[in-house]
Amino acid sequence: MQESVSNSGSTVVPGIHFAEVRARITLADVLDLLGFVPCESSGDQVRGPCLVHHSISPLSRSFSANLKRHIYRCFKCVSSGNQLDLYAAVTGLGVFEATVALCEQLHREIPWMLNGTSAQARTASRFAPDQPCSHEVVASPAGELA
């Protein structure tokens, strides 16, 4: 994890670009990692025993997941959410810690956010043709420095 020390001496942990993680890791990836075995499937929908409350019967259909929309819901324990929420609920971790652990388990790069933007977005915007370079001086049409 990339950490830095602030002026006050405390450690600052960067944020995670969760939308990027959700785009890179599918609900199917998480279900496979957790060992989910569906007892029923129809199109993009799978049903089976809940991984969150640990259904006793392998034929339980209380857990439902839509693999196209990347959402799940258990009709018994009422747990629901996206793939990151599921991994957090099953592991008992917070979403931040679960996302880091999930990326590590699946050998995926963690998209850290630096100063509110992802490192990749900052790099891309730096080379955008309509954006002035950071070393250029920008002046208004009246000649005043912006």
N, C-alpha and C positions, 0 to 999 in steps of 0.2 A: 504494500500500500504506500502511496506517495503521501508523505506527511511533511509539513513545514512548521517552523517555529515562528510565532508572531512576535511583534516587538515587545509584548508583555512577558514573553518567555513561555507561554502556554503552547501546546501542540495544536495545530489546526489540521483537521482531517478534511480533505476535499469531498465534495458531494459526488454522487453517481448520477449519470444521465440514464435514468430508469427507462425512458422511452426507447433508447438505443438497445438496452438489455432486452426489453420485451420484443423488439424487432429481431434480435439475433438469436434468442432462445425461445423456442416454441413451447406451448403447453404439452405437446407430444414428447418433446425432449425431457421435460420435467417428470411426466408420468412414467416414461421409460426408466429414468434414473431412480425413481422411487419404487420401481417394481410393480406398478399397477397392472393388474390383469383384468380386462373388462369381461363381464359375463354377457354383455349385449352391445351391439353396435349397429347404427343405422346412419349411413352417410357420414357426416362429420361429427355425429353425436356418439359418445360412448358412455356406458353405464356400468357400474360395478360397486364393489365394496369400498367404503370410504377410508381413505388413507389418514384422514385427520382424527376421526374418533375410533379408528381401527375396528371396522365392522367384523363381527364374529363369523358370520357366514360368508363363504367365498361366492355365494350366489346372490348376495345382497345387491340391490339396484339403487340404493339410496344416494349414491354419488353419481353425478352427471357432469360430463365435460363436453364442451363444444370445441373441437380441435381447430375449426376455422376461425372462430371468434376469440379463441384463447381465454375462455372463461370456464369456471367450474362452479358447482353448487352441490352441497349435501342437503338432502331434504330431511335428514334426521338431526344432525348437529347444527345445521343452518350455516356452516362455513361456506363462504363464497368469495370469488375474486378472480384475479388473473394468475398467470403461472408463477409470478414472484410471491404473491399472497399465499398460494398453495404450498410452495416450498418453505416459506416462513412458518405457516401453520403446522406443517408436518414435523419440521425440525425444532420448533419451539423457539426460534430466533426472531429477532426483529427483522423488518423488511430490509434494512440496510445491511445487517450482518448476513442475512440469508442470501442476499444478492451477491455479496462478495464470495460466500461459500459456494453458491451455485456456479458462478463463473469459474471458480477454481476447480470444482468437481468436473465440469465439462470442458476444462482447458480452453476457456474463452477469455479474451482480453476484457478487462473491466474499463468501461468508458468513463473515466474520471472527469469531473467538471472542475475547471479552474476559473475562479472569479465569476461564477455564475454561468459560464459557457463551457461546452465540452472542448477538449484540446483539439479534436478534429475540426470542429466548427470554427475555432479561432484560427487554425492554420488555413482553412479554406477561405475564410473571409479576408485573410491577409493578402491573398493572391487574387481576389476578385478584381476584374478590370475596372469596374466603376467606383472602386474605393480608393481614396488617396493612400499612398504609402505612409507609414508612420513617421518617416523622416521628411516628408514634404510639408512645406508651409502652405496652408490654405488661406486664401484671402477672399473677401467678399467682393462683389462686382464694383463697389466703391473704392476698393483698394485697401480696406481695413483688414487687419489680420483677424481671422476667425478663431 
